[in-house]
Amino acid sequence: GNVSIEAGADTVFQGPLTHMGKGIIDMTACAHAKFAGALEEFTQHYVGGSGMTSAGNITFETSVTNFVAALRSYGARSFMQSDKAMVMFSSMLPDGCAAEYEALGLLDADDEGMSSARRLLQMREECVRDFTWTRHLVGGYGFLSMGNISIGAGADTTFLGPLDHKGDGLVNMSA
């Protein structure tokens, strides 16, 4: 179903949150959502369905939050911040297709005598036919990351606001 977080709300998903189906998580300006872990343990959050739109602020602490459906953080004053967390921008690839798309980024013309373009032509039909990019948008004041960020195969992620990545965390891209 749908989740609405209205102005003035301070919502903590200590979770785990698993959002599936066709619903959307919608957060208005002047609202805050935190994806957190329980008692310093990492909690897994999964945002699928129709994704999440946010004109408010989102924070991530001691959690792994996987956006497999589109995240659209678009408010002029919206802000995202992570501390000791992993934020994953992913996609809803057909079953078994993620490894095939990730392999495209790891191959060059010398690998197995095949270019990435040729490898794409030889992928299973359902991996090509049923696939559309999942578009993630991080706007507003941007994203301050003091944790890990993962951009997975099939995720088209645009940072309109600044990405400020600090500390010992990693940025991992596979596609």
Disulfide bonds with the S-S distance in Angstrom:
Cys97-Cys127 1.95
